[in-house]
Each structure stands twice: as structure tokens, then as C-alpha cells.
Amino acid sequence: MPLLTLVDEGSMSRNLLAYDGYIFDLDGTVYLGETVLPGVFELLARLRAADRRIAFLSNNPTRTRSQYVAKLNRLGLEASLDEVINSSYVMVQWLCEHAPMARVFVVGEQPLIGELEAAGFRLSESPDAIDFVIASFDRTFTYAKLQVAFDAMRAGARLIATNADRYCPTPDGGQPDAAAIIAAIEACANVRCELVVGKPSPIMAGVIGKLLNVPAERCLMIGDRLETDIAMGIQAGMATALVLTGASTRADLTASSYQPDYLFEDLTAMLPSA
């Protein structure tokens, strides 16, 4: 049974600037839909005034990094392209490094497809010509896509994924995420997904480390999911803070092997008391 006494529910507010780098998950942590969550404006302002390094991190591949920057700025949150990383960007980076000539089939949405095309990757729907099937968050998922993926796997393609989230938090509850797509392909083709680049993967943690140029032990990972945000932070050697404004609950924390250093109802708890 996890030791909940290890979770500090208040001391962060007494030493807000204890770290050099602050990594914020987006959906369920910084905002929910089009609503900025409590404490976010004030917290980011204090960190920027103190010249702390900030990164925004999302497993959601249904927007490009530029689209995330546009959303953050539209919501009144100052952000630049070099502060934002998401799983589609990390997927492109991984493929560029490990399989630059790969032909791919994407079970995903247009932003991911566009990023792959912009990086020079060849997309194919011919099973014998596909090197990788990329499973992703796909609200346009069809049986026809599943058939191509099935045929490609039987022809020897490799299955990789942007992320493995079960659902994406939304104001009305959530949307089924990439885990459902991965499971569908695995079930019919009798294969296992061999690589997930998004949280909690060390691949994404490595990209974040290069972006911030701050040692892991000097970073705080702040997120709403134990199995992605907190797991990645712990495995990478970062301090971690769980915020209860998105996916994970206190009940989840009790049952989890991933115990954050800090626990907050929302991000106002990170701010010093008046």
C-alpha cells in the first residue's frame, strides 16, 4: 500500500521558486476545454518574473505545437513555440532519428499527418509498403483505417504510438483516447505496440530535458495524471506535483504505486499565502 504521508499537500507554497524548471501538463492541469484552471495565471506570472524555465507538455496529438501556442495565447497565457512539446512532435523527432526513410500509415488526425508530411515522411495505405503503423488519438477512426492497419501488421509492419492515454479530460467528462486505438489494432492483428513516445516514455522526458537545459533533479513536473505525468517525472528523476483538476483523484492516488512529492486541489495551492 502506498504511503500517502510521503505526499506533501502544502509546503510547495512556502518555497514556490525551489526549482529551476517547471513542466506543466496542459489538458486538466493548465486548462479544461477553453477554461483556464484556478491559479494558473498567477503561478505562471510569478515563475516568469523569477526567470524560471517553463515548458508546456501534452500527450494530445490532435493539435500541432503552433496550434497549442495559439490556444495558450488566445486564453491569455504567454507562450512561445520553444516552450511547447506534444507527442506528435516527439514522434516526428524519434522517426527522424531512427527511421528517416520510413513509410508510415497513421491511425490519427490531420495535425499528426501534416507534421509527418512536413518532415518528409511518406504516407501509404498499401499494406506491403508500410514500415510503421502509428496509432494515435483519432476521433475520425473508421473500420477502413483498422483494416489497413490490420493488413499492414500481417505484412510485417511495426506498431508504434504517440501516446497511450485511456481518455482525454474535457469539461463534460472525457473523450476516448489513443489507448482505444492501440487496443483495437493489437486485438485484431495479435501484436503488441512496441513503442509509445509520449508520457511516461523516457523518450519524451529526454526531449523535455533538451528543451529546458535544466538537470532533471532541478525540475518539477506538474500534471493531473498519475500514470503519465507523475510516472514520467519520477522515472526521469524530477520532483512531481499532482493536481486534482483533471483525470486522477485521491482514490486513484491511494491505489497507485506512483506517489507525487506534492498534492494540490488546484494550482492556487502552489501560491504563497497572502
C-alpha positions in Angstrom: 0.0 0.0 0.0 1.5 3.4 -1.0 2.5 5.7 1.9 0.3 8.7 1.5 2.3 10.5 4.2 5.0 11.0 1.6 2.8 13.3 -0.3 3.1 16.9 0.8 -0.1 18.9 0.5 1.2 22.3 1.3 4.9 23.0 1.6 5.3 24.0 -2.0 3.5 27.3 -1.4 6.2 28.1 1.2 9.0 27.7 -1.4 7.4 28.3 -4.8 10.8 29.0 -6.5 12.5 25.9 -5.2 13.2 24.6 -8.8 14.8 25.9 -11.9 12.5 24.2 -14.4 8.7 23.8 -14.3 6.9 21.5 -16.7 3.2 21.8 -17.0 0.8 19.3 -18.5 -2.0 21.1 -20.4 -5.3 19.3 -20.5 -6.7 19.0 -17.0 -3.8 21.0 -15.5 -3.5 24.3 -17.2 -6.9 24.4 -18.8 -10.0 22.3 -19.3 -11.5 22.9 -22.7 -11.5 26.7 -23.1 -11.3 27.5 -19.4 -8.0 28.3 -17.7 -7.9 26.5 -14.4 -7.6 28.2 -11.0 -4.2 29.6 -10.1 -2.6 29.2 -13.5 -2.3 32.9 -14.4 -0.8 33.9 -11.1 1.6 31.0 -10.9 3.0 31.5 -14.4 3.4 35.2 -13.8 5.4 34.6 -10.6 7.6 32.0 -12.3 8.3 34.2 -15.3 9.1 37.2 -13.1 11.6 35.0 -11.3 13.2 33.9 -14.6 12.4 30.3 -14.1 12.4 27.9 -17.2 8.9 26.8 -18.2 7.6 24.1 -20.6 4.2 23.0 -21.6 3.8 19.4 -22.3 0.9 17.4 -23.8 0.3 13.8 -24.9 -2.5 15.1 -27.1 -1.5 14.9 -30.8 -4.7 16.5 -32.2 -3.0 19.9 -32.3 0.4 20.9 -33.6 2.8 22.8 -31.4 1.9 26.0 -33.2 -1.8 25.4 -32.6 -1.1 24.8 -28.9 0.8 28.1 -28.7 -2.1 29.9 -30.4 -4.5 28.4 -27.9 -2.4 29.3 -24.9 -2.0 32.9 -26.2 -5.7 33.1 -27.0 -6.5 32.1 -23.4 -4.2 34.9 -22.2 -1.3 32.6 -21.3 2.0 33.8 -22.6 3.7 31.0 -24.5 6.2 30.6 -27.3 6.9 27.7 -29.7 10.1 26.7 -27.9 8.2 26.1 -24.7 5.7 23.6 -26.1 6.1 19.9 -26.8 3.5 17.3 -27.6 3.5 13.6 -28.5 3.2 14.2 -32.3 6.3 16.4 -32.2 8.2 13.7 -30.3 7.0 11.0 -32.7 8.4 13.0 -35.6 11.7 13.6 -33.8 12.0 9.8 -33.0 11.3 8.8 -36.6 13.8 11.3 -38.0 16.5 9.9 -35.7 15.7 6.2 -36.0 13.9 5.6 -39.3 14.2 8.7 -41.6 13.2 6.8 -44.7 10.2 5.0 -43.2 6.9 4.7 -44.9 4.0 5.1 -42.4 0.3 4.7 -42.1 -1.3 6.9 -39.5 -4.4 6.0 -37.5 -4.7 9.5 -36.3 -5.9 13.0 -37.2 -4.7 15.6 -39.7 -2.3 17.6 -37.4 -0.2 14.5 -36.9 -0.4 13.6 -40.6 0.6 17.1 -41.5 3.6 17.1 -39.2 4.9 13.8 -40.6 4.4 15.0 -44.2 6.2 18.3 -43.4 9.2 16.3 -42.1 9.4 14.4 -45.4 7.8 11.0 -44.4 6.0 9.1 -47.0 2.4 8.1 -46.1 1.0 4.9 -47.6 -2.2 2.9 -47.4 -0.7 -0.1 -49.2 0.0 -2.8 -46.6 3.1 -4.2 -48.2 4.7 -0.7 -48.4 4.1 0.3 -44.8 7.0 0.2 -42.3 5.2 1.6 -39.3 1.6 1.9 -38.3 1.3 4.9 -36.0 -1.6 4.6 -33.5 -2.8 7.9 -32.1 -5.8 9.8 -30.6 -8.2 9.6 -33.5 -11.8 11.0 -33.5 -12.0 10.1 -37.2 -11.3 6.4 -36.6 -13.1 4.1 -39.1 -13.2 0.4 -39.9 -11.4 1.2 -43.1 -8.4 2.5 -41.1 -8.5 -0.6 -38.9 -8.4 -2.8 -42.0 -5.3 -1.1 -43.4 -3.6 -1.3 -40.0 -4.5 -5.0 -39.7 -3.3 -5.8 -43.2 -0.1 -3.9 -42.7 0.7 -5.7 -39.4 0.2 -9.0 -41.1 2.6 -7.9 -43.8 5.3 -7.1 -41.3 4.8 -3.5 -40.3 5.7 -2.3 -36.7 3.2 -0.8 -34.4 4.2 2.4 -32.6 2.1 5.1 -30.9 2.1 8.7 -30.0 0.5 8.1 -26.6 -1.4 5.6 -24.6 -3.9 7.7 -22.6 -7.2 6.0 -21.9 -9.1 9.2 -22.3 -8.6 12.9 -22.7 -10.2 15.1 -20.0 -12.9 17.5 -21.3 -15.4 19.8 -19.5 -18.1 17.2 -19.9 -16.0 14.3 -18.7 -13.7 13.0 -21.4 -13.1 11.5 -24.9 -11.7 8.1 -25.6 -8.0 8.5 -26.4 -5.2 6.6 -28.1 -5.3 3.6 -25.8 -8.6 2.5 -27.6 -6.9 2.7 -31.0 -3.9 0.7 -29.8 -6.1 -1.9 -28.3 -8.2 -2.3 -31.4 -5.1 -2.9 -33.6 -3.4 -5.2 -31.0 -6.6 -7.3 -30.6 -7.3 -8.0 -34.3 -3.7 -8.3 -35.5 -2.4 -10.2 -32.4 0.5 -7.9 -32.0 1.9 -5.7 -29.2 2.6 -2.0 -29.6 6.4 -1.9 -29.3 6.9 1.8 -28.6 5.0 4.8 -27.1 6.8 8.1 -27.4 4.5 10.2 -25.2 4.4 10.4 -21.4 5.6 8.4 -19.4 8.2 7.4 -22.0 11.8 8.4 -21.3 11.8 9.5 -25.0 9.5 12.4 -24.2 11.4 13.1 -20.9 14.6 13.3 -22.9 13.1 15.8 -25.4 11.9 17.9 -22.4 15.4 17.8 -20.8 17.0 19.2 -24.0 14.3 21.9 -24.3 14.8 23.2 -20.8 18.5 22.6 -20.5 18.0 22.0 -16.8 19.0 18.9 -14.8 16.1 16.6 -14.1 16.6 16.9 -10.3 16.1 20.7 -10.7 12.7 20.3 -12.4 9.2 20.0 -11.1 6.7 18.0 -13.3 3.1 19.2 -12.7 0.2 17.2 -14.0 -3.2 15.6 -13.4 -2.4 12.0 -14.3 -0.5 9.6 -12.1 0.2 7.1 -14.8 1.6 9.6 -17.3 2.7 12.9 -15.7 3.8 11.7 -12.3 5.2 8.4 -13.6 7.4 10.2 -16.2 8.6 12.7 -13.6 9.5 10.0 -11.1 11.2 7.8 -13.7 13.2 10.8 -15.0 14.4 11.9 -11.5 12.2 15.0 -11.3 10.1 16.3 -8.4 6.4 15.8 -9.1 3.2 17.5 -8.2 -0.3 16.0 -8.8 -3.2 18.5 -9.3 -6.7 17.2 -8.8 -8.3 19.3 -11.6 -8.2 16.6 -14.3 -8.0 12.8 -14.6 -6.6 11.5 -11.3 -8.4 11.5 -7.9 -7.5 10.9 -4.3 -8.8 7.4 -4.6 -6.5 6.8 -7.6 -3.6 8.1 -5.5 -4.4 5.6 -2.7 -4.2 2.7 -5.2 -1.2 3.9 -7.2 2.4 2.9 -6.9 3.3 6.4 -8.3 3.4 8.8 -5.3 4.0 12.5 -6.1 6.0 14.8 -3.9 3.2 17.3 -3.8 -0.6 17.1 -4.0 -2.8 20.1 -4.8 -6.6 20.5 -5.2 -5.7 23.1 -7.9 -2.7 25.3 -8.7 -3.7 28.1 -6.3 -2.3 25.9 -3.6 1.2 26.5 -5.1 1.0 30.2 -4.5 2.3 31.8 -1.3 -0.4 32.7 1.3 -1.2 36.4 1.4 
